Amino acid sequence: MRSRSYPIHPRSETPHATHTPRPEDDHRIDPQAINAKNMLEALAWAGMSEQEIAQTRGNANPEKRPWQRLCSAVMNNEFPEMGSTGPEAEAVKPAMAKALSFSLEKAPDFKECAYRYEYFMAFYNATLSDVEERHLHLPNVEQLKEATSQILRSEGDIRQTLKSDIQKLNELRTGNSASVDITLSKEEIVASLRKQAAIVGMGPDTSTAYHARKHYMELPASERDGLHPVEAYLNGLEKTIREGKVTNFKKGANSVNVSFSRNLPPGQGKLPKDGTPQHNKIFSALFVKKSGDTRALTMHSKSEPEGP
């Protein structure tokens, strides 16, 4: 990896700081301002001019939502070498430019742009992982070139796959959505969630499709075989809520956070590339608003190193 203008962690699963404050910096660090600055640098790195960035952002305040939602999507789903210079960076830039154009087309707002960007990134990351496994003999720059070449050729397929995913979501919908009274006790809230597990959704269609495409292969093969990825993923979510162990429960005045997890068979889930033995689980996090509106924030596999 080459030096970059800000820290990057390729294919990171969790948000992270993109700037380390220095003593001479203003002590009142504004995360939104930092995100906006890093977003500007990232878009410029991908080839957008100042005029194009300004036209894209329009009248949106760069330090407020919804622009900040798109900033989070871009900065928390970094391309390899993002922010660096050299042949590796040049090999990746066309892929990021395509991700941005894909995210901006036909999207009614920046929130939907963010979902589309994350959806595209799920395919890019899968493509790069496949290239790395199939072409171990190639130097890094050639692997990055091949991944970019494949993802550019696949843009039409990705667009059609998103349409297919949303169509499947519409077929699976029952017309009902989960609703839970947060004034109930912990036991009653958990029981209500389990009872309504089949109708707990994940919000907007594109966001749900993104989560499904990113994580459905982490489910056991027996839960995936013969099923559309979106259907398999939502079935896995239902099973996790209905049968999983409550691993976190936090109740506030206006919301409730609940997490469930269930064990996976050996060798299932997202396995580390170094082959370290792991205990793998499927984890889901749910959020319940004061209004009762209930949504799953995510579902994915989590690994814990095996004990002695």
TAPE-V100977 format. One record per run of one state. SS is the DSSP state (H for helix, E for strand, - for the rest). FROM is the first residue (numbers start at 1). TO is the last residue. If there is no record, write none. Layout:
SS,FROM,TO ; SS,FROM,TO
This chain:
-,1,3 ; E,4,4 ; -,5,30 ; H,31,45 ; -,46,49 ; H,50,57 ; -,58,66 ; H,67,75 ; -,76,83 ; E,84,84 ; -,85,86 ; H,87,104 ; -,105,109 ; H,110,134 ; -,135,139 ; H,140,153 ; -,154,154 ; H,155,172 ; -,173,178 ; E,179,179 ; -,180,185 ; H,186,195 ; -,196,196 ; H,197,199 ; -,200,200 ; E,201,201 ; -,202,204 ; H,205,218 ; -,219,220 ; H,221,224 ; -,225,228 ; H,229,243 ; -,244,244 ; E,245,251 ; -,252,254 ; E,255,263 ; -,264,277 ; E,278,289 ; -,290,292 ; E,293,305 ; -,306,308
